[in-house]
Amino acid sequence: MKEKMSVIDIMKACPVIPVIAIDELAHAVPLARALVEGGIRVLEVTLRTPHGLPAIRAISEAVPEAIVGVGTLTRPEEFDAALAAGAVFGVSPGLTPTLIGAARSSGLPLLPGVMTPSEVMAAREAGFRQLKLFPAVPAGGIGMLNAIAGPLPDVAFCPTGGISQATAAEFLACSNVACVGGSWLTPKAAVQAGDWDKITALARAAAGLRMSGTV
């Protein structure tokens, strides 16, 4: 069993957290191995497909170097199920009182999604200082992050949604960004073709990004 990590330690472990939707369970382990080989150890496996929890279990057992989290948490019962599958952190697209309660009762470290300054303040009042700005680009992107940094300097973000390989470095340069989330590391065509060398190359480029922020 992995030693429990804090959300901020998980965020700082990699500059990019790939957002992974598994369409075929057989792809889960080789995909994870390809990402880890490229230097990306933190993996967010979403519940957007029926294979999410089985994929988390398979990766946790076969790729011990990976720090595997569960994404798209929207229901309280998913927290315990994700823990049982081997997830060591969770990510949600938003935050509700029910999800706050589930996070507290399960003990699963949660990176909750927010979109507005009011949501940031509400999440902070609930005890969350590390948040996912989602969807990042529609929410205002870099401009929003820089604006929030003034009145709420004690919050660190993982912006996700609309970020690409070309724009990731700009987001990482924000003082309140600890990492970014993105799906460009796992293009569907490459995954379906089993082109793991391509995945590793994309991961290596992402792992090479350097943060100039102060989080």
Sequence and secondary structure as in RCSB ss.txt:
>XXXX:A:sequence
MKEKMSVIDIMKACPVIPVIAIDELAHAVPLARALVEGGIRVLEVTLRTPHGLPAIRAISEAVPEAIVGVGTLTR
PEEFDAALAAGAVFGVSPGLTPTLIGAARSSGLPLLPGVMTPSEVMAAREAGFRQLKLFPAVPAGGIGMLNAIAG
PLPDVAFCPTGGISQATAAEFLACSNVACVGGSWLTPKAAVQAGDWDKITALARAAAGLRMSGTV
>XXXX:A:secstr
      HHHHHHH SEEEEE  SSGGGHHHHHHHHHHTT  EEEEESSSTTHHHHHHHHHHH TTSEEEEE   S
THHHHHHHHHT SEEEESS  HHHHHHHHHH   EEEEE SHHHHHHHHHTT  EEEETTTTTTTHHHHHHHHHT
T TT EE  BSS  TTTHHHHHTSTTBS EEESTTS HHHHHHT HHHHHHHHHHHHT    S  
